[in-house]
Amino acid sequence: MSRKRYTPEQIVRGRSGAFTGISSPLELRSMDHPVFAFDNTYARLPEQFYARLPPTSVQSPKLIKMNEGLAKALELDAEFLATEQGVAVLAGNNVPAGADPLAMAYAGHQFGGWVPQLGDGRAILLGEIVDKDGKRRDVQLKGAGPTPFSRSGDGRSALGPVLREYIVSEAMYVLGVPTTRAFAAVSTGERVIRETVLPGAILTRVAASHIRVGTFQFFVARNEMDSVRILADYVIARHYPEVADDDCPYMALLEAIVSAHAQLVAKWQLVGFIHGVMNTDNTTVSGETIDYGPCAFMDTYHPDTVYSSIDRYRRYSYANQPSIAQWNLVQLAKCLIHVVEGDADVALSRAQKAVDSFLAQFEGHYSDGLARKLGLADPRPDDARLGKDLLDCMAENDADFTLTFHGLASASIENGDTSDVSALFANPDEFESWAGEWRARLKEETPDTQEIFQRLRAENPAVIPRNHLVEEVIRAAEGQGDYAPFEKLLAVVTSPFKTPEEGRYMRPPRPDQIVRQTFCGT
């Protein structure tokens, strides 16, 4: 007997009444102003998908920063949201009309170890809105108080992690990396206890969705296969409607998610980004970067670089990110194979082929991107070796990742000044030797040096959110309540291809400024 598969209209539009048993609406601290035009599809799924509860109020919320550009894209009233009433919404003190606040349930592998129940321990999904381009977006409050998934935690965020996520996620967005985005940061007027007592804050985060590989794992671990099927149908309807008519839609879904992550991780590698906690509960089905905890951009290039204070065995090092992404996708395949109808062997073969294709897809995206970073518009097979030679030279000579690639523009001109780039290398002659071959390759493609210069400038940012600068911002905000450094750094990293007026935003850290560890913040 074949099982019913729900359609996009039934799930996303909620017209069918297919799901029963959803708990009654909560008594909420609501307001009448139409802040958000909510259309909450995840809240229409069965009650085992989440816990319904409102955010926990905070003492004296104050707006730190609102993303006015994002507000415009979301067609939100930024002027109202900056008022006392609006800030109360962003702090969770008032729940806007139409919201269905909930904490999502999920499980996951954390550093390779299985945890059967995780869930949103300090985040509340207010609901979903459709932006001006017709794309559905989650609106979530991070640091909104305890939930049934908090595992004895306080459900709060300290100010530092909120500022870090705001800066880094917005930098990633302008660098072209798929990511959740920061909409607003609000201080709470309360303190949170971590290793020390710290000021609290709440981040309003926007995402294509917050569904993770761990969401599927949650239901498989409980042998709730109908829930797995419902979730898969929902993800298809919301994120990958093009696979709905495939002969085996759940395997087509797996293939689509594999492709999305192959592109995502290639983009991480090309900007020197290290996620830090690539657990399956931090792996989105939408292919977005999520959960900026102990993340960092590399300064000096070394493939085995790790910043996360909790990654003692270097599982999530820069070099390991592609293979870990594939490992996480294997866990998703194991979930989806349970709900495939028809010939199980055929489905298993297709699933194996899908996950096996990840590294080849990743290498394709990465090689194309690396060629662009070298100024090459028409890559050849041997260009991958040319790029690898540069990276090996950088690793052996302690060269800065971002500045080396940014400096290639000036170094590309025959007989031009290469001193700024070669000075980044412990042995400058090794860079000069590589650069000779590279310039010859560029000349084979085009003699127009200005065209090459412009290509290189367009591909290689001048600035990234360097760890020591982010830490400076956090210390100023925590210690003196001074947000001017935050505003300045945010402005610089969201114009990453523009040379900043202050050179310190480009320069690598001095030895006494180097940040060797980043922290989760929970």
C-alpha positions in Angstrom: 0.0 0.0 0.0 1.5 3.3 -1.0 1.7 6.1 1.6 0.2 9.5 1.0 2.7 12.2 0.1 1.5 15.7 0.9 1.6 18.3 -1.8 3.2 21.8 -1.7 -0.3 23.4 -1.5 -1.4 21.2 1.4 1.7 21.9 3.4 2.9 25.4 2.6 -0.6 27.0 2.1 -2.2 24.9 4.9 -5.4 24.5 2.9 -6.1 20.8 3.3 -6.5 20.4 7.1 -4.2 17.4 6.7 -2.7 17.8 10.1 -4.6 17.4 13.4 -3.8 17.6 17.0 -2.0 20.9 16.9 -2.3 22.6 20.3 -4.6 25.5 20.8 -3.3 29.0 20.3 -1.4 30.5 23.2 -2.4 33.4 25.3 0.2 35.9 24.2 1.3 39.4 25.0 0.2 40.6 21.7 0.0 44.0 20.0 -2.3 45.3 17.3 0.2 47.0 15.1 0.8 44.9 11.9 4.6 44.7 12.3 4.9 41.5 10.3 2.6 40.0 7.6 3.0 36.5 9.0 2.1 33.3 7.1 3.3 30.6 9.4 3.6 27.2 7.6 5.9 25.4 10.0 3.5 26.0 12.9 0.8 24.1 10.9 2.9 20.9 11.0 2.0 18.4 13.7 2.8 19.2 17.4 5.7 16.8 17.7 7.7 19.2 15.4 8.1 21.9 18.0 7.1 23.2 21.5 4.8 26.2 21.4 5.7 29.0 23.8 6.3 32.8 23.8 9.6 34.5 24.4 10.5 35.4 28.0 10.4 39.1 28.7 13.5 41.1 29.5 14.1 43.9 31.8 14.9 47.0 29.8 15.5 46.4 26.1 17.4 48.9 24.0 18.0 48.8 20.2 21.7 48.4 19.3 21.4 48.0 15.6 18.7 47.4 13.0 19.5 46.2 9.4 17.5 48.8 7.5 18.5 47.4 4.1 17.1 44.0 5.1 14.0 45.6 6.6 13.4 47.2 3.1 13.8 43.8 1.4 11.4 42.2 3.9 9.0 45.1 3.5 9.0 45.8 7.2 8.4 49.1 9.0 11.9 49.9 10.2 10.8 53.3 11.6 8.2 51.6 13.9 10.5 48.8 14.9 13.0 51.4 16.2 10.4 52.8 18.6 9.9 51.6 22.1 7.0 49.4 21.0 9.0 48.0 18.1 12.0 47.2 20.3 9.7 45.4 22.7 8.8 43.1 19.8 12.5 42.5 18.9 13.2 41.8 22.6 10.3 39.3 22.9 8.4 41.5 25.4 5.5 41.8 23.0 4.5 39.2 20.5 3.2 40.7 17.3 -0.2 39.9 15.9 -0.1 36.8 13.6 3.0 35.3 15.3 3.1 31.6 16.2 6.1 31.5 18.5 7.7 28.1 18.9 10.9 26.3 19.6 11.9 23.7 16.9 12.7 20.1 17.8 15.8 18.4 16.4 18.6 16.1 17.3 22.1 15.7 15.9 25.6 14.5 15.9 27.9 16.9 17.8 31.6 16.3 17.1 30.6 12.9 15.8 28.7 11.9 19.0 25.0 11.2 18.8 22.7 13.4 20.9 19.0 12.2 20.5 17.4 15.5 21.6 18.7 19.0 21.1 16.2 21.6 19.8 16.0 25.3 20.1 17.3 25.9 23.6 17.5 29.6 23.4 15.7 30.6 20.2 12.1 31.2 19.4 10.7 31.2 15.9 8.2 34.0 15.7 6.9 33.0 12.3 7.4 33.4 8.6 7.0 36.3 6.2 7.3 36.6 2.4 9.8 39.1 1.2 9.4 41.5 -1.8 10.9 38.9 -4.1 8.4 36.3 -3.0 10.8 34.3 -0.9 9.6 32.9 2.4 11.7 33.8 5.4 11.8 32.7 9.1 12.0 35.4 11.7 13.6 34.1 14.9 14.7 35.6 18.2 18.0 34.1 19.4 18.5 34.5 23.2 14.8 34.7 23.8 14.7 32.6 27.0 14.4 29.0 28.1 12.5 26.4 26.2 11.8 22.7 26.8 15.0 22.0 24.9 17.3 24.2 27.0 18.7 21.3 29.0 19.1 23.4 32.2 20.5 26.4 30.2 19.2 29.9 30.7 18.1 30.3 27.1 19.9 33.7 26.9 22.6 35.1 24.7 25.5 37.3 25.9 26.2 40.5 24.1 29.4 39.3 22.5 28.1 36.4 20.5 25.2 38.5 19.2 27.6 41.2 17.9 29.8 38.5 16.4 27.0 36.9 14.6 25.7 40.2 13.4 29.0 41.2 11.9 30.1 37.9 10.5 26.8 36.9 9.0 26.4 40.2 7.2 30.0 40.1 6.0 29.3 36.6 4.6 26.1 37.9 2.8 28.0 40.6 1.0 30.7 38.2 0.1 28.1 36.1 -1.7 28.0 33.2 0.8 24.5 31.8 1.5 23.7 32.6 5.1 21.2 33.4 7.7 21.1 37.2 8.2 21.0 39.6 11.2 18.0 41.8 11.3 18.4 43.5 14.7 20.5 43.4 17.9 18.9 44.4 21.2 20.5 44.7 24.6 18.3 43.3 27.4 19.4 45.3 30.4 20.1 41.9 32.1 23.2 39.9 32.9 24.0 36.3 31.8 26.5 34.1 33.6 29.1 32.2 31.5 32.7 32.0 32.6 32.0 35.5 34.0 29.0 37.8 34.3 28.2 39.4 30.9 25.6 41.8 29.5 22.8 40.1 27.7 21.4 40.6 24.2 18.9 39.2 21.7 19.5 38.8 17.9 16.7 38.8 15.5 17.7 36.4 12.8 16.2 35.8 9.3 16.7 32.6 7.4 15.2 30.7 4.4 14.3 28.3 7.1 15.8 26.8 10.3 15.3 23.2 9.3 18.4 21.1 9.8 19.7 17.6 9.0 19.2 17.1 12.8 15.5 17.8 12.3 15.2 14.6 10.2 17.4 12.7 12.6 15.1 13.6 15.5 12.2 11.7 14.0 14.2 8.7 12.7 15.6 8.2 16.1 12.1 7.9 17.5 11.0 5.7 14.6 8.4 8.3 13.6 8.6 7.7 9.9 5.4 9.4 9.0 6.9 12.6 10.6 10.0 12.1 8.4 7.8 11.9 5.4 5.8 15.0 6.3 9.0 16.9 6.9 10.5 15.8 3.6 7.4 16.9 1.8 7.5 20.2 3.6 11.1 20.8 2.7 10.4 19.9 -1.0 7.5 22.3 -1.1 9.3 25.1 0.6 12.8 24.8 -0.8 13.0 22.4 -3.7 9.6 22.3 -5.5 11.4 21.4 -8.7 12.0 17.8 -7.4 8.4 17.1 -6.5 7.6 15.3 -9.7 10.7 13.1 -9.7 10.0 9.4 -9.8 11.7 9.2 -6.4 11.3 12.7 -4.9 13.0 12.0 -1.6 16.2 10.9 -3.4 15.9 13.9 -5.7 15.6 16.0 -2.5 18.8 14.5 -1.2 20.6 15.3 -4.5 19.4 18.9 -4.4 20.7 19.4 -0.8 24.0 17.7 -1.6 24.4 20.2 -4.5 23.5 23.2 -2.3 26.1 22.2 0.3 28.8 21.5 -2.3 28.4 25.1 -3.4 28.2 26.5 0.1 31.4 24.8 1.4 33.3 25.8 -1.7 32.4 29.4 -1.0 33.5 29.0 2.7 36.9 27.7 1.5 37.4 30.5 -1.0 37.0 33.2 1.6 39.0 31.4 4.3 36.0 30.9 6.6 36.0 28.2 9.3 32.6 27.4 10.7 33.8 25.8 13.9 30.8 23.6 14.8 29.8 21.6 11.7 27.4 19.4 13.6 24.4 17.9 11.9 22.2 20.2 13.9 24.1 23.1 12.3 23.6 21.8 8.8 20.6 23.4 7.1 18.6 21.7 4.4 18.4 25.1 2.6 22.2 25.3 2.1 22.6 28.4 4.3 25.4 29.0 6.8 23.9 29.0 10.3 24.9 29.4 13.9 28.0 31.6 14.1 29.4 30.4 17.4 33.2 29.7 17.4 33.5 30.7 13.8 36.4 32.7 12.3 38.1 33.9 9.1 41.7 32.8 8.8 44.5 35.3 9.0 47.7 33.2 8.2 46.9 30.4 5.8 47.3 26.9 7.1 44.9 24.1 6.0 44.7 22.6 9.5 43.7 25.8 11.2 41.1 25.5 14.0 39.8 28.3 16.2 37.0 26.7 18.2 37.9 26.2 21.8 35.8 23.0 22.0 37.3 21.3 18.8 40.2 19.6 20.6 40.7 17.0 18.0 40.6 19.4 15.0 37.5 17.6 13.5 36.2 20.9 12.0 39.5 22.3 10.7 39.5 24.4 7.5 40.8 21.4 5.5 38.3 19.0 6.9 35.2 21.1 6.1 34.4 19.4 2.8 34.7 15.9 4.1 32.7 16.7 7.2 29.9 18.3 5.1 29.8 15.0 3.1 29.7 13.0 6.4 26.7 15.1 7.5 24.9 14.6 4.3 25.4 10.8 4.7 23.4 11.1 7.9 20.6 12.9 6.0 20.7 10.1 3.4 20.3 7.5 6.1 17.1 9.4 7.2 15.5 9.8 3.8 16.1 6.2 2.8 13.6 5.1 5.4 10.7 6.8 3.7 11.4 5.9 0.0 8.8 3.9 -1.7 9.5 1.2 -4.3 12.7 -0.7 -4.9 14.9 -0.2 -1.8 18.0 -1.3 -3.6 17.5 1.2 -6.4 16.9 3.9 -3.8 20.0 2.9 -1.8 22.1 3.0 -5.0 20.8 6.5 -5.8 21.5 7.7 -2.3 25.0 6.4 -2.4 25.6 8.0 -5.7 24.3 11.3 -4.4 26.6 11.5 -1.4 29.5 10.1 -3.4 29.1 13.0 -5.8 29.6 15.7 -3.2 33.3 15.9 -3.3 33.4 16.1 -7.1 30.8 18.8 -7.1 32.7 20.7 -4.3 36.0 20.4 -6.2 34.3 21.8 -9.4 32.9 24.8 -7.6 36.1 25.3 -5.6 38.4 25.0 -8.7 36.3 27.5 -10.7 36.3 29.9 -7.8 40.0 29.6 -7.2 40.6 30.3 -10.9 38.5 33.5 -10.6 40.6 34.5 -7.6 43.7 34.1 -9.8 42.1 36.4 -12.4 41.4 33.6 -14.9 38.1 33.9 -16.8 38.6 30.7 -18.9 40.0 28.1 -16.6 42.1 25.1 -17.8 42.6 21.8 -16.1 46.2 22.8 -15.1 45.0 26.0 -13.3 44.1 23.9 -10.3 47.7 23.0 -9.9 48.7 26.6 -10.2 46.3 27.6 -7.4 47.5 24.7 -5.2 51.1 25.8 -5.7 50.2 29.3 -4.4 48.3 27.9 -1.4 51.2 25.6 -0.6 53.6 28.5 -0.8 51.4 30.5 1.5 51.2 27.8 4.0 55.0 27.2 4.0 55.7 31.0 4.3 53.0 32.0 6.9 51.3 34.3 4.4 48.0 36.0 5.1 45.1 34.4 3.2 43.0 37.5 2.4 45.9 39.9 1.8 47.7 37.6 -0.5 44.8 37.2 -2.9 43.8 40.9 -2.6 47.4 41.8 -3.5 47.4 39.7 -6.7 45.8 42.6 -8.5 48.8 44.9 -8.2 51.1 41.9 -8.7 49.4 40.9 -11.9 50.9 43.8 -14.0 54.2 42.9 -15.7 57.1 44.7 -14.0 54.6 46.0 -11.5 55.3 46.4 -7.8 54.9 43.1 -6.0 56.6 44.1 -2.8 53.3 44.4 -0.8 52.5 40.8 -1.6 55.9 39.3 -1.4 56.4 40.9 2.0 53.7 38.7 3.3 55.9 35.7 2.7 58.7 34.5 5.0 60.7 33.9 1.9 59.6 36.5 -0.7 61.5 34.8 -3.5 59.2 31.8 -3.4 56.2 34.0 -4.2 58.1 35.8 -6.9 59.0 32.4 -8.5 55.3 31.4 -8.5 54.2 34.8 -9.7 56.3 34.5 -12.9 54.5 31.4 -14.0 51.1 32.9 -13.0 51.7 36.1 -15.0 52.6 34.1 -18.1 49.3 32.2 -17.7 47.4 35.5 -17.5 49.1 36.8 -20.6 48.0 33.7 -22.5 44.4 34.5 -21.7 44.4 38.3 -22.4 47.1 41.0 -22.8 44.7 43.6 -21.2 46.3 44.1 -17.8 43.6 46.5 -16.7 40.9 43.9 -17.4 42.9 41.4 -15.3 43.3 44.0 -12.5 39.6 44.6 -12.4 38.8 40.9 -12.3 41.1 40.4 -9.4 39.8 43.3 -7.4 36.2 42.1 -7.9 37.0 38.6 -6.7 39.3 39.2 -3.7 38.1 41.2 -0.8 40.3 43.8 0.9 38.8 43.2 4.3 37.2 40.4 6.3 35.9 40.4 10.0 39.3 39.6 11.5 39.1 37.9 14.8 41.1 40.6 16.7 38.9 43.3 15.4 35.7 41.5 16.3 37.1 41.0 19.8 37.9 44.7 20.0 34.3 45.5 19.2 33.0 43.1 21.8 35.3 44.4 24.5 34.3 48.0 23.8 30.6 47.1 23.9 30.8 44.9 27.0 33.1 47.2 29.0 32.0 50.7 28.2 28.7 50.3 26.3 30.5 51.8 23.3 29.0 50.6 20.0 30.9 53.0 17.8 33.6 50.4 17.0 30.9 47.9 16.2 29.3 50.4 13.8 32.6 51.2 12.1 33.7 47.5 11.7 30.2 46.6 10.3 30.4 49.4 7.8 33.9 48.3 6.6 33.2 44.6 6.3 29.9 45.1 4.5 31.9 47.0 1.8 34.6 44.3 1.6 36.0 45.1 -1.9 36.6 48.8 -1.0 40.0 49.8 0.5 39.1 51.2 3.9 40.4 54.6 4.9 41.9 53.2 8.0 44.6 50.6 7.1 44.2 48.7 10.4 41.0 47.1 9.1 43.1 45.4 6.4 46.2 44.5 8.3 46.7 41.1 10.0 47.0 41.2 13.8 50.2 41.9 15.5 51.6 39.0 17.6 50.0 40.4 20.7 46.6 40.7 18.9 46.3 37.2 17.6 43.1 35.4 18.6 43.8 31.7 18.8 40.4 30.5 20.2 36.8 31.4 19.6 34.0 30.3 21.9 30.4 29.0 21.5 28.7 31.5 23.8 26.3 29.1 25.4 
